[in-house]
Amino acid sequence: MPLHRTKHPSAGESDIFSGHAMRVTVPKRRIPASGMPSDVAFQIVNDELMLDGNARQNLATFCQTWFDDHIHKLMDVSIDKNMIDKDEYPATASLEDRCVHMIADLWSSPAAGSTVGCSTTGSSEAAMLAGLALKWNWRRRKQLKNGVAEKPNLVTGPVQVCWHKFARYFDVELRELPVDADHLGLTPQTVLAAIDENTIGVVATMGVTFTCQYEPVAAIAAALDETEQKTGLDVPLHVDAASGGFLAPFLHPELVWDFRLPRVRSINASGHKFGLAPLGVGWVVWRRSEDLPEDLVFRVNYLGGNMPTFALNFSRPGGQIACQYYLMLRLGHEGYRNLHEGSYAVARHLAKELEKIGPFRLLFDGDSRNGIPAVSWTLRAPDAAGYSLFDLSERLRARGWQVAAYTMVPNLQDTVVMRVLVRHGFSRDLADALLDDVCRALESLETHPVVRKMEAQFAPMYTHG
Ligand SMILES: Cc1ncc(COP(=O)(O)O)c(C=O)c1O
């Protein structure tokens, strides 16, 4: 009979969970007087992160949650690169420069090789920068006409919260035009009725956050052109293409929404959404360099060079930009088209099957000509149902799915919408698993109607992007 002798008599004691740090509450409000071994600290933090839920099952976010190994490696090698130190990290700066011009070209800039643009932390910062340029240009137009610069306004449809922030932080009146059940976004008529000589610009969205649809950019541009011809009022158009900017050009190059329309002066998009880059990168590009007022540009020279910058932040990580360039090289037009076509196919399947279940009325069915790879729907008979979409969202959460349920924009506040974003990595098989769970949750809610339907203010998730 073999004799088993252990070489490590104290192996049990070296288990990470047997140490003192795991038997006491970890510090949460004060930095501890002394530290702990790195593997123990790592385990504690890693375990906390585990409780976040599974990002791949987060169908509420527009942001990427699946990355190949090369992206992980590029993020790792870029961990110490600061985007602002363009003189110290000229190679990273050059990747950013290449991305700007590639994206300007993707959006049909008439001067893609020489126009200006920059990376940002996301579409929100990009929106602030584009909005500031609109405000500065409007003031210059007023000064040229010897006009008094009164309170500026910005005309939009139902916009993401970043535009509300821009308006509040930079003292601009936000004219967010009401929508109705038949027109869930801007129309040329509503835009024309809202603009005046203090309008710094109109924002049209390619992929409205609430319903996922594209707004009719070309029709709005034509209406603004006609107004200028008739009245001389020159109102620029900015396109918030946070999602659509990396979708429409690959899938429907014939769809004219970008710099092919002379009225479009600037465009933003999130690299970390359908640009497929990791979290933390957005882009904003101006039609021509003249569209970005020179006095918004800071020249930073204390780091050894003389670099023009336009940003709200100073220090910023560079890895996301390296990954964006990698993705553009790796995928090319063909690769982006293929991947996105796959997501749209899953979205269409999901829409078809959700409609068959019965209680849902589709608002958007994932048609790539009209919007982003997503599905949004409401209840056909919300009053008669023994549950709300917030209740359904909570049931799905129990299976790990995070599906957004939210009330619509102000004058459609009674309409509760549910939305699923189909991103790279959400396969047909996962969609079928979700559909099974939706059916199971509905069965349970129909057999056991809730005593009091959950409303927006008590819902676990209220997300607009
Ligand atoms: C239309 C639109 N604009 C702006 C944003 C803000 O983008 P980010 O999260 O990149 O700051 C979003 C986010 O969902 C959006 O959908």
The ligand as a MOL file (V3000), in Angstrom:
LIG
                    3D

  0  0  0     0  0            999 V3000
M  V30 BEGIN CTAB
M  V30 COUNTS 16 16 0 0 0
M  V30 BEGIN ATOM
M  V30 1 C -27.7620 58.9980 -29.2150 0
M  V30 2 C -26.7610 58.9920 -28.0940 0
M  V30 3 N -25.9770 60.0700 -27.9120 0
M  V30 4 C -25.0520 60.1130 -26.9260 0
M  V30 5 C -24.8790 59.0390 -26.0740 0
M  V30 6 C -23.8160 59.1050 -24.9830 0
M  V30 7 O -22.7690 58.2960 -25.3840 0
M  V30 8 P -21.5430 57.8800 -24.4420 0
M  V30 9 O -22.0890 56.8290 -23.5500 0
M  V30 10 O -20.5500 57.3600 -25.4380 0
M  V30 11 O -21.0640 59.0830 -23.7270 0
M  V30 12 C -25.6770 57.9000 -26.2250 0
M  V30 13 C -25.5270 56.7570 -25.3170 0
M  V30 14 O -26.2460 55.7930 -25.3700 0
M  V30 15 C -26.6410 57.8660 -27.2670 0
M  V30 16 O -27.4290 56.8040 -27.4680 0
M  V30 END ATOM
M  V30 BEGIN BOND
M  V30 1 1 1 2
M  V30 2 1 2 3
M  V30 3 2 2 15
M  V30 4 2 3 4
M  V30 5 1 4 5
M  V30 6 1 5 6
M  V30 7 2 5 12
M  V30 8 1 6 7
M  V30 9 1 7 8
M  V30 10 2 8 9
M  V30 11 1 8 10
M  V30 12 1 8 11
M  V30 13 1 12 13
M  V30 14 1 12 15
M  V30 15 2 13 14
M  V30 16 1 15 16
M  V30 END BOND
M  V30 END CTAB
M  END
